Structure formats: C-alpha cells, structure tokens
C-alpha cells in the first residue's frame, strides 16, 4: 500500500491522534518501546539534514525525514514513513510523512498541555506563523476554545496573514507572551527569543522549535521553570534549550501520562520541550494504516 499526503490527510483525525500520542509516550516511558536515537546526516552543501528514525512499540516502522530550515516556498520538512508487519518483517505500507510530522508534533503538545496547563486557559500565544503554528492552533483548540489568540513572526506580513486567516492578533514578541496562558514556540531561532521574565506565573510553554543542540528559543530564566520533556535521552543530545541551559528535567511527559510521576502543581509555570520521536511517527502511521484498512472493508 502507498499513501500520498492527500490520502493521509483524509484518514488522520486530530481527535484520534491526541490520545494516541499520549498512549505512545506512556509506553515509551514505561519501557515498552524500542527506539534508538535519531541518526542525523548533515547536508552541509545545501544547509539541510537527513534523519533516520526507527521504532518498535506494537507497530514496527521507520521514518526518513529531511529538514531544510532555509527553504522558501516549500516546507522545511519532508518525510516518508514505512510500516512493517512485526511478526514477519514484511512491508505493509509506505506513506508520506510530512503531514504526519506536522500533526503528531502538535498532538503531542496538546496532550502535554492537557496535563501541564491550567484548566482555565483563555489566551494562546503562537511564536512563529508556519505549519506548526497552524497545527498547534488546531490541536490546542480540541482541548477548549481560546478567547484570544496572539501570533508573532520574524516576518510581520506572515503574522498578519496568519492573523487574518484565524481571527488572531498579530503583535510584538513581548506583547504576545505577557499574560498568555499557553505559549507555543515554533521557530528555527539560533538564539533565545522568549524571555522568562515575560511569563506569567502558571503559564505553560510548548517549545517545539530549534531542534539542534546549539540552537535555542528560550532563555535560561524561562528554562528554570518546571521542565518536562518528551525523552530525556533525546533532549540531552538534540535540544540546545536543555543542553545549554543545564536545566534540570522534572519528568518525561510519558511518565506523567503513565502515572509514574505526578503532574506538577497546578500553579507551576511549566515548559514542555519536545524534539520529536520515532514512536510518535510509527504510532501515527499505524492509525492511518488501520483507517485505510477500515475504509477498504
């Protein structure tokens, strides 16, 4: 079976994906997943990277993903996901993974936000106006509506276009963050753009951008808040925010999902740093594959 992006889009639903990501990460933190670290191949001539991401956790598969942060007019990420039959190793399906990468990243943030943010969240700030801003707005809106949505981008016209499309307010960086209940950082910043002094007590940050060990989105003060990650092993190799700040990690989000660690106190200001994991892609691809089989029946 071969599924292109259009087919994946028809088959994948955010309301199914959010709980599936919580289950996958609970399994990871419970030791039920085999997942080696992502292998990254730098493409120095063209400013890009090629990543190989295999995993086994009930479903068996791998993602090949390219990351070209300087792309203009085409997405920065492209990917393919292949699933295999765990019992025999036979290939089952090859599917486009660009949309899977986009949606599962936001779904993981939404699952984390459900546990880490205050329940009465009403103001959402999006730092970045690209595909992850769009995906996070969709995913987080599945939790509850927001009275105010703010967006900031390094390119003001991009923020203005996003705001016009989604009924948001395009604003300055500091204005977007101050007073916001939930903040998403989805940029390729090399130096911190979010300052901890701007965060109100009890705010929650989903930090999904700058996925390299020497890149940062959050300053040291922001990182001194309660830090939850998708994978200790992964962030300590790949996240400049975690590595360069030396911030202590309170828990993996999967430990909280699985009940192995309590969620932080409701009044805590929380940071969820995710770098993206192979089990998320494999579990998402399995959702798509099962939906495709159900469609054929």
Buried (B, 14 or more C-beta within 10 A) or exposed (E): EEBEBEBBEEBBBBEBBBBBBBBBBBBBBBEBBEBEEBEBEEEEEEEBBBBBBBBBBBBBBBBBBBBBBEBEEEBBBBBBBBBBEBEEEEEBBBBBBBBBBBBBBBBBBBBBBBBBBBEEBEBBBBBBBBBBBBBBBBBBBBBEEBEBBBBBBBEEEBBBBBBEEBEBBBBEBEBBBBBBBBBBBBBBBBEBBBBBEBBEEBBBBBBBBBBBBEBBBBBBBBBBBBBBBBBBEBBEBBBBBBBBBEBEBBBBBBBBBBEEBEBBEEEBBBBBBBBBBBBBBBBBBBBBBEBBEEEEE
